[in-house]
Amino acid sequence: MEATFGPNLERRKEISEGLRRTEGGGFHVMGVLNITPDSFHAASRLASTEQAIQTGLKMWEDGAKWLDIGGESTRPGAEPVLPKEEIERVVPVIRGLREANPSGLISIDTRRPEVARAAIEAGADLINDVSGLRDPLMVELVLQTKCGVCIMHMQGEPGTMQEKPSYSNCTQEVSEQLLETARALKSAGHPEELIALDPGIGFGKTLDHNIELLQNHNQLRGIEGFALLWGVSRKSMIGELTGRSRTSDRLAGTLAIAALAHYEGIDLLRVHDVREHVDMLNVLDALA
């Protein structure tokens, strides 16, 4: 059944192209817009709708392909936010950005179907679900709208996910779970070119798990070759590797992973620092 709302066929083509790195080029940059008071990287917290809109427009100007808008922190130990409050945080920002830039690609970062629905109605193109489409209502919404979707792996819930995460075989378990969900969507009629997968770095993983997943990323693509997104910007694994306890000191380590993503063929990188990542890509492309 054709969607009663959500992206039309022409827009779906633009979304699909936005989920795949360009031929011979680097990954697409997805800028993080946190409309929250408690996101793990304090500098990314945006206190007002107007500030968020202006920040998003600047990210697009600096070269971001996507803006990922979230109204609930999912850092380890974070307290959940009521859906009504989450909607009140994100929808005015999406509407403002869509009005200012009708062609820009927008993602909604949420676990809740009612928030995702309100965001798509406001103009979002993609649902970035950190819970990996656990909620059947979210699956139903994706299938109904034929929107873009990023399926992320998370072991447990944000409040408890870093309490002794454990796997028998991390890469195998994460890839099997992601691919099972993606293939079920595809079998139900969702275009595979509108699906991206995210291993969920830092979401129920130790440092060793995170490194293993980054090193074995091709297993997550499956035979279908689904698009891959990495979200590692300023996360704790960089702090552990560099000894930088403050998120404000982790840009250099973040760019090192971005360089790896460039050479390893990753399609999308979700980052706090758009300009710095675009600058890095431009230099790498010039030297290729």
TAZI-V379258 format. One record per pair of residues at least 24 apart in sequence whose ideal C-beta (glycine too) atoms are under 10 Angstrom apart, sorted by the first residue. I is the first residue (numbers start at 1). GAP is how many residues later the second one is. D is the distance in Angstrom with one decimal. If there is no record, write none. Layout:
i;gap;d
I;GAP;D
I;GAP;D
This chain:
i;gap;d
1;142;8.7
1;143;7.4
1;145;9.7
1;188;8.9
2;142;9.4
2;143;9.9
2;144;7.9
3;117;9.2
3;138;9.7
3;140;8.9
3;141;5.6
3;142;4.5
3;143;5.1
3;144;7.9
4;140;7.4
4;141;8.3
5;112;8.6
5;115;6.5
5;116;5.9
5;139;8.4
5;140;6.3
5;142;9.4
6;111;9.5
6;114;5.4
6;115;8.6
6;118;9.1
6;119;8.6
6;135;8.8
6;136;9.2
6;138;7.3
6;139;2.9
6;140;6.0
6;141;4.9
6;142;9.7
7;113;8.3
7;116;9.7
7;117;9.3
7;118;5.7
7;119;8.9
7;138;7.3
7;139;6.8
7;140;5.8
7;141;7.6
7;187;8.8
8;138;9.1
9;137;8.7
11;92;9.3
11;94;9.3
11;114;6.8
11;135;9.7
11;136;9.2
11;137;9.5
12;113;8.7
12;133;9.9
12;134;6.3
12;135;8.2
12;136;7.8
12;179;7.1
12;181;8.4
12;182;6.4
13;180;8.8
13;181;9.8
14;89;7.7
14;91;7.1
14;111;7.9
14;134;9.6
15;51;9.5
15;90;6.7
15;92;9.7
15;110;5.1
15;111;6.4
15;131;9.4
15;132;7.5
15;133;4.3
15;134;9.7
15;176;9.5
15;178;8.6
15;179;6.0
16;132;7.7
16;175;7.3
16;176;9.5
16;177;4.2
16;178;5.9
16;179;9.6
16;211;8.9
17;48;9.3
17;88;9.4
17;176;8.9
18;47;5.4
18;48;6.3
18;86;10.0
18;87;4.9
18;89;9.5
18;107;7.9
18;108;8.2
18;130;7.6
18;176;9.9
18;178;9.6
18;209;9.4
18;249;9.3
18;250;8.2
19;46;9.3
19;47;9.0
19;86;9.2
19;107;8.0
19;129;6.3
19;130;9.5
19;131;8.3
19;174;7.1
19;175;7.0
19;176;7.8
19;177;5.1
19;207;9.1
19;208;4.4
19;209;9.5
19;210;8.2
19;248;6.2
19;249;6.7
20;173;7.6
20;176;9.0
20;205;9.5
20;207;5.7
20;208;9.9
20;247;5.5
20;248;8.7
21;44;9.8
21;206;8.5
21;207;9.5
21;240;9.5
21;241;8.9
21;244;7.1
21;245;7.5
21;246;4.8
21;247;7.8
21;248;9.8
22;43;9.8
22;245;9.7
24;261;8.7
24;264;8.2
25;237;9.3
25;256;8.0
25;259;10.0
25;260;6.7
25;263;9.4
26;232;9.0
26;233;9.7
26;235;8.2
26;236;4.8
26;237;9.2
26;239;9.5
26;240;9.0
26;241;9.7
26;243;8.9
26;251;9.1
26;252;9.2
26;254;8.7
26;255;4.3
26;256;8.8
26;258;6.6
26;259;6.3
26;262;9.2
27;38;9.0
27;201;9.1
27;202;8.9
27;203;8.2
27;231;7.8
27;234;5.5
27;235;6.2
27;237;9.3
27;238;8.3
27;239;5.2
27;240;5.9
27;241;5.8
27;242;4.9
27;244;9.8
27;250;8.6
27;254;7.5
28;35;9.5
28;36;8.3
28;37;3.9
28;38;6.6
28;77;8.8
28;199;9.4
28;201;9.1
28;238;9.6
28;239;6.6
28;240;5.0
28;241;7.5
28;242;10.0
28;253;9.6
29;30;8.3
29;33;8.5
29;34;6.2
29;35;4.9
29;36;5.8
29;37;7.4
29;229;8.9
29;239;7.8
29;240;6.0
29;241;8.4
29;242;6.1
29;244;9.4
29;245;5.6
29;246;9.4
29;247;9.9
29;248;5.2
29;249;6.0
29;251;9.9
29;252;7.7
30;29;9.3
30;34;6.7
30;35;6.7
30;36;3.9
30;37;7.4
30;38;5.1
30;75;8.6
30;77;6.7
30;79;9.8
30;96;9.4
30;98;8.5
30;120;9.1
30;166;9.9
30;199;7.2
30;200;9.8
30;201;8.2
30;203;9.6
30;238;5.4
30;239;6.6
30;240;4.4
30;241;6.9
30;244;8.8
30;247;9.8
31;24;8.3
31;25;7.1
31;27;8.9
31;28;3.7
31;29;7.8
31;31;8.0
31;32;9.1
31;33;4.0
31;34;8.7
31;35;6.9
31;36;5.2
31;37;6.8
31;38;9.5
31;76;9.7
31;202;9.9
31;239;8.1
31;240;6.7
31;241;7.7
31;242;8.7
31;243;4.6
31;244;9.6
31;246;9.0
31;247;10.0
32;27;8.7
32;32;9.5
32;34;9.9
32;35;8.3
32;36;5.6
32;37;8.7
32;38;7.6
32;75;9.9
32;77;8.2
32;199;8.4
32;201;6.9
32;202;9.5
32;238;6.2
32;239;6.6
32;240;5.1
32;241;9.1
32;242;8.8
33;26;7.5
33;31;9.8
33;34;5.5
33;35;6.6
33;36;4.7
33;37;7.1
33;38;9.7
33;57;8.8
33;60;6.9
33;61;9.6
33;64;8.6
33;73;9.3
33;74;9.4
33;76;8.6
33;239;9.7
34;34;9.1
34;35;8.3
34;36;5.6
34;37;8.3
34;38;9.3
34;39;7.2
34;55;9.5
34;75;8.5
34;238;8.7
35;34;6.7
35;35;6.8
35;36;4.9
35;37;9.1
35;51;8.8
35;53;9.4
35;54;4.2
35;55;5.7
35;56;9.8
35;57;8.9
35;58;5.8
35;59;9.8
35;74;9.8
36;34;6.7
36;35;6.3
36;36;6.5
36;37;4.8
36;38;9.5
36;39;9.4
36;42;8.9
36;45;7.9
36;50;9.2
36;53;7.2
36;54;9.7
37;36;8.2
37;52;9.7
38;34;9.2
38;35;4.7
38;37;7.4
38;39;9.9
38;40;6.5
38;41;7.8
38;43;9.4
39;31;7.8
39;33;9.3
39;34;4.8
39;35;8.8
39;36;6.6
39;39;8.6
39;208;9.5
39;233;9.4
40;33;7.0
40;34;9.0
40;35;3.8
40;36;7.9
40;37;9.6
40;38;8.3
40;162;9.1
40;194;7.8
40;195;7.8
40;196;8.1
40;207;6.4
41;34;8.8
41;192;7.7
41;193;5.0
41;194;8.8
41;205;9.6
41;206;4.3
41;207;7.7
41;209;8.4
41;231;5.8
41;232;9.9
42;204;9.1
42;205;7.0
42;206;7.5
43;191;8.9
43;204;7.5
43;205;6.2
43;229;7.3
43;230;9.4
44;26;9.8
44;189;9.0
44;190;8.3
44;203;8.6
44;228;5.1
44;229;9.4
45;28;8.9
46;43;9.4
46;47;8.3
48;44;9.7
48;45;9.5
49;39;9.6
49;40;8.3
49;41;9.5
49;42;9.4
49;43;4.6
49;44;5.5
49;46;9.1
49;47;6.5
50;42;9.3
50;43;9.2
50;46;7.9
51;42;9.4
52;37;8.7
52;38;8.8
52;40;8.5
52;41;4.5
52;42;9.6
52;44;7.9
52;45;8.3
53;39;8.4
53;40;5.9
53;41;9.4
53;42;9.2
53;43;4.2
53;44;5.8
53;46;9.1
53;47;6.8
53;48;9.9
54;42;9.2
54;43;9.9
54;46;9.4
55;38;9.4
55;42;9.9
55;219;9.8
56;37;7.1
56;38;9.3
56;40;8.3
56;41;5.0
56;44;8.4
56;45;8.5
56;48;8.2
56;50;8.4
56;218;10.0
57;39;9.1
57;40;7.1
57;43;5.9
57;44;6.9
57;47;8.6
58;216;8.1
58;217;8.6
59;38;9.9
59;45;9.5
59;212;9.5
59;213;9.8
59;214;9.7
59;215;4.6
59;216;8.3
59;219;9.7
60;37;8.4
60;40;9.0
60;41;6.2
60;43;9.7
60;44;5.4
60;45;9.1
60;46;9.9
60;214;8.5
61;40;9.7
61;213;9.0
61;214;9.1
62;211;9.3
62;212;4.6
62;213;4.2
62;214;9.0
62;215;9.0
62;216;6.0
62;217;9.0
63;211;6.3
63;212;7.2
63;214;8.1
63;215;3.6
63;216;8.6
63;218;8.1
63;219;8.5
64;40;8.5
64;41;8.7
64;207;8.4
64;210;4.6
64;211;9.1
64;213;8.7
64;214;7.7
65;39;8.8
65;40;6.0
65;203;7.7
65;204;9.9
65;209;9.6
65;213;9.8
66;38;8.3
66;39;4.7
66;40;7.2
66;41;5.4
66;59;8.3
66;60;7.4
66;62;9.1
66;82;9.3
66;84;9.8
66;163;9.5
66;202;7.1
66;203;10.0
66;204;8.2
67;26;9.0
67;27;8.9
67;30;6.6
67;34;9.2
67;37;6.8
67;38;7.3
67;39;5.4
67;40;6.8
67;41;9.9
67;57;9.4
67;58;9.9
67;207;9.3
68;37;9.7
68;38;8.2
68;39;4.3
68;40;7.9
68;41;5.1
68;56;9.8
68;58;8.4
68;60;5.8
68;82;8.8
68;161;9.6
68;163;8.6
68;200;9.6
68;202;5.9
68;203;9.5
69;24;5.7
69;25;6.1
69;28;7.9
69;37;6.6
69;38;6.8
69;39;5.9
69;40;6.4
69;41;8.9
69;50;7.5
69;53;9.8
69;55;7.4
69;59;9.1
70;37;9.0
70;38;7.6
70;39;3.4
70;40;6.8
70;45;9.6
70;58;8.0
70;60;9.0
71;37;8.7
71;38;8.1
71;39;7.2
71;41;9.7
71;44;7.2
71;48;9.2
72;37;8.1
72;38;6.9
72;39;7.5
72;40;8.2
72;43;8.2
72;58;9.3
72;86;8.7
73;85;7.8
74;35;8.0
74;36;9.5
74;37;7.7
74;56;5.2
74;57;8.9
74;78;9.6
74;80;8.1
74;83;9.2
74;84;4.5
74;85;9.6
74;87;8.9
74;128;9.7
74;129;7.5
75;83;6.9
75;84;9.9
75;86;9.9
75;87;9.5
75;127;8.7
75;128;9.8
75;160;9.4
75;161;9.3
76;80;9.9
76;82;6.6
76;83;7.9
76;84;8.5
76;85;6.2
76;86;4.2
76;87;8.7
76;126;7.6
76;127;8.5
76;128;9.1
76;160;7.9
77;81;7.4
77;82;5.9
77;83;8.2
77;84;9.0
77;85;7.6
77;86;9.4
78;79;9.5
78;80;4.8
78;81;6.6
78;83;9.9
79;79;8.8
79;80;7.3
80;31;8.9
80;32;9.5
80;77;8.6
80;78;7.7
80;79;7.6
81;29;9.7
81;31;9.1
81;34;9.3
82;30;9.4
83;27;8.7
83;28;9.6
83;29;5.0
83;30;8.9
83;31;5.0
83;32;5.5
83;35;8.8
84;30;8.7
84;31;9.2
84;34;9.9
85;30;9.7
86;24;6.6
86;25;9.3
86;26;6.6
86;28;8.7
86;29;4.9
86;32;8.9
86;33;9.5
87;25;8.7
87;27;7.2
87;28;5.5
87;29;9.9
87;30;9.3
87;31;4.8
87;32;8.0
87;35;9.2
88;30;9.6
89;26;9.3
90;25;7.0
90;26;9.9
90;28;7.9
90;29;6.0
90;32;8.1
90;34;8.5
91;24;8.6
91;27;5.3
91;28;6.5
91;30;8.3
91;31;4.8
91;32;9.3
91;33;9.2
92;30;8.3
93;26;9.6
93;29;8.7
94;24;8.7
94;25;5.6
94;26;9.0
94;27;9.2
94;28;4.2
94;29;5.3
94;30;5.5
94;31;10.0
95;24;9.7
95;26;9.6
95;27;4.9
95;28;6.4
95;29;10.0
96;26;9.4
96;27;9.6
97;25;9.3
97;26;7.5
97;27;9.4
98;24;6.8
98;25;3.3
98;26;8.2
98;27;9.6
99;24;8.3
105;43;8.3
106;42;9.9
107;40;9.7
107;41;7.5
107;42;9.6
107;43;7.1
107;89;9.7
107;122;9.7
107;161;9.6
107;163;8.7
108;39;9.2
109;41;8.9
109;43;9.5
109;122;9.6
109;161;8.8
110;28;8.9
111;24;7.3
111;27;7.8
111;41;9.7
111;43;9.1
111;46;9.4
111;47;8.8
112;25;8.9
112;26;7.9
113;24;4.0
113;25;4.6
113;26;8.8
113;27;7.6
113;28;5.3
113;29;9.3
114;24;9.8
114;27;9.2
116;25;5.8
116;26;8.3
116;29;9.0
116;31;8.5
116;33;9.4
117;24;5.8
117;27;9.2
117;28;8.4
119;28;9.6
120;24;9.6
120;25;5.7
120;27;5.8
121;24;9.5
124;24;9.1
125;69;9.5
126;24;6.4
126;68;8.1
126;70;8.1
127;24;9.3
128;24;7.2
128;68;8.5
128;70;7.8
128;101;8.1
128;103;8.9
128;142;8.1
129;25;9.4
129;52;9.7
129;69;9.4
130;24;5.6
130;28;7.8
130;31;9.9
130;68;8.2
130;70;7.1
130;73;6.6
130;101;9.0
131;26;8.2
131;27;9.1
131;69;9.7
131;72;9.4
132;42;9.9
132;45;6.9
132;46;7.1
132;48;9.9
132;49;6.0
132;50;9.8
132;65;9.4
132;66;8.8
132;68;7.7
132;71;9.4
133;45;9.8
133;48;5.4
133;49;9.0
133;51;8.7
133;52;7.6
134;47;8.9
139;42;8.4
139;45;7.8
139;46;7.0
139;49;7.8
139;51;9.1
140;48;9.6
142;43;6.6
142;46;9.1
142;48;6.3
142;52;8.7
142;53;9.0
143;42;7.1
143;45;5.5
143;46;6.6
143;47;5.7
145;45;9.8
146;43;8.5
146;44;6.7
146;45;6.9
146;48;6.9
147;43;9.2
147;47;7.2
148;42;9.9
148;43;9.4
148;45;9.2
148;46;4.8
148;47;7.8
148;48;7.4
148;79;9.5
149;32;9.6
149;33;8.8
149;36;7.2
149;41;7.5
149;45;6.5
149;46;5.8
149;47;7.3
149;48;9.7
150;44;9.9
150;45;8.0
150;46;4.4
150;47;7.3
150;48;5.5
150;77;8.5
150;78;9.8
150;79;5.5
150;81;9.2
150;118;8.0
150;120;8.9
151;26;9.0
151;27;5.8
151;28;9.4
151;29;9.9
151;30;5.3
151;31;5.9
151;34;8.0
151;44;6.9
151;45;7.4
151;46;5.6
151;47;6.9
151;49;9.5
151;75;8.8
151;78;9.5
152;26;8.1
152;44;9.2
152;45;7.9
152;46;4.0
152;47;7.7
152;48;4.7
152;49;9.4
152;51;6.9
152;77;8.0
152;79;7.7
152;118;10.0
153;24;5.9
153;25;5.5
153;28;9.1
153;44;8.1
153;45;7.0
153;46;5.7
153;47;4.0
153;48;9.4
153;50;6.9
153;51;7.9
153;52;8.8
153;60;8.6
153;67;8.7
154;44;9.5
154;46;5.0
154;48;9.5
154;49;4.0
154;50;5.5
154;51;9.2
155;45;7.9
155;48;6.9
155;49;2.8
155;50;7.1
155;54;9.0
156;47;8.3
156;48;4.9
157;46;9.7
157;47;8.8
158;45;7.8
158;46;9.2
160;44;8.7
161;39;9.1
161;41;8.6
161;42;5.7
161;43;3.9
161;44;8.4
162;40;7.9
162;41;8.5
162;42;6.9
162;43;8.2
162;44;8.5
162;74;8.5
163;41;9.0
164;40;9.8
164;42;8.8
165;37;9.9
165;38;8.8
165;39;4.5
165;40;5.5
165;41;5.9
165;44;6.6
166;38;9.2
166;39;10.0
166;40;8.7
166;43;9.2
167;37;9.0
167;38;8.2
167;39;9.1
167;41;9.9
167;42;6.5
167;45;9.1
169;43;9.3
170;29;9.1
170;35;7.2
170;36;8.8
170;38;8.1
170;39;4.6
170;40;9.0
170;41;9.8
170;42;5.3
170;43;6.5
170;46;8.7
171;28;8.5
171;38;8.8
171;41;5.7
171;42;6.1
171;44;8.5
171;45;4.4
171;46;8.9
171;47;10.0
171;48;5.5
171;49;7.9
172;44;9.1
172;47;7.5
173;36;9.9
174;24;9.9
174;25;5.5
174;26;7.3
174;30;9.5
174;31;8.5
174;35;8.4
174;38;9.2
174;39;6.2
174;42;9.3
174;45;8.7
174;46;7.0
175;24;8.0
175;38;8.7
175;41;8.1
175;42;9.2
175;43;9.4
175;44;4.6
175;45;4.6
175;46;8.5
175;47;7.4
176;43;9.3
176;44;9.7
176;46;9.6
178;41;9.8
178;42;6.0
178;43;9.7
178;44;8.3
178;48;8.1
178;50;9.8
179;40;9.0
179;41;7.4
179;42;8.6
179;43;4.5
179;44;9.0
179;45;8.1
179;47;7.6
180;42;9.7
182;38;9.6
182;39;9.9
182;40;7.2
182;42;7.5
182;44;5.7
183;39;7.5
183;40;9.9
183;41;7.6
183;43;9.3
186;38;7.4
186;40;9.1
192;30;9.6
192;32;5.6
192;33;8.6
192;34;6.7
192;35;9.2
193;31;9.7
193;32;9.9
193;33;9.1
193;34;8.0
194;33;9.0
195;29;8.5
195;31;5.5
195;32;7.0
196;30;6.7
196;31;4.1
196;32;6.8
196;33;4.9
196;71;6.8
196;72;6.4
197;24;7.4
197;25;8.3
197;27;10.0
197;29;5.0
197;30;7.1
197;31;5.8
197;32;7.1
197;70;9.7
198;29;9.7
198;30;7.5
198;31;4.5
198;32;7.1
198;33;6.1
198;70;8.6
198;72;8.0
199;29;8.1
199;30;8.8
199;31;7.5
199;32;8.9
199;33;9.7
200;30;10.0
200;31;7.9
201;29;6.7
201;30;6.2
201;31;4.9
201;32;9.6
201;34;6.2
201;35;9.5
201;36;6.5
201;37;9.8
201;56;8.9
201;69;9.9
202;29;8.2
202;30;7.7
202;33;4.7
202;34;6.0
202;35;6.3
202;36;9.7
203;28;8.9
203;32;9.7
205;31;10.0
205;32;8.3
206;31;8.9
206;34;9.3
207;29;8.1
207;30;5.4
207;31;9.9
207;32;9.7
207;33;5.0
207;34;7.5
208;29;9.7
209;28;9.3
210;25;8.1
210;26;8.9
210;27;4.6
210;28;9.7
210;30;8.9
210;31;9.5
210;47;10.0
211;26;7.5
211;29;9.9
211;30;8.6
214;43;7.2
214;46;7.1
214;47;8.6
214;50;8.3
214;52;9.2
215;45;9.2
215;49;9.1
217;43;9.6
217;44;8.8
217;47;6.4
217;48;8.4
217;49;6.8
218;46;8.3
218;47;8.3
221;44;9.4
221;46;9.6
226;41;9.1
227;39;9.0
227;40;4.4
227;41;6.8
228;33;8.9
228;36;9.1
228;37;8.1
228;38;5.3
228;39;5.4
228;40;7.3
228;41;9.9
229;32;9.7
229;37;7.5
229;38;6.7
229;39;4.1
229;40;7.4
229;41;6.3
230;27;7.2
230;28;8.5
230;30;9.0
230;31;5.6
230;34;9.3
230;36;5.4
230;37;9.0
230;38;7.4
230;39;5.5
230;40;7.1
230;41;9.3
231;37;8.9
231;38;7.8
231;39;3.9
231;40;8.2
232;24;9.8
232;25;4.9
232;26;8.2
232;28;9.5
232;29;8.3
232;37;7.9
232;38;8.1
232;39;8.6
233;24;8.4
233;25;8.4
233;36;7.7
233;37;6.4
233;38;4.4
233;39;4.9
233;40;7.2
233;44;8.7
234;37;8.6
234;38;5.9
234;39;8.2
247;25;8.6
251;25;6.5
251;26;9.8
252;24;9.7
255;24;9.4
255;25;5.7
256;24;9.9
258;26;9.4
259;24;9.9
259;25;7.0
262;26;9.4
263;25;9.7
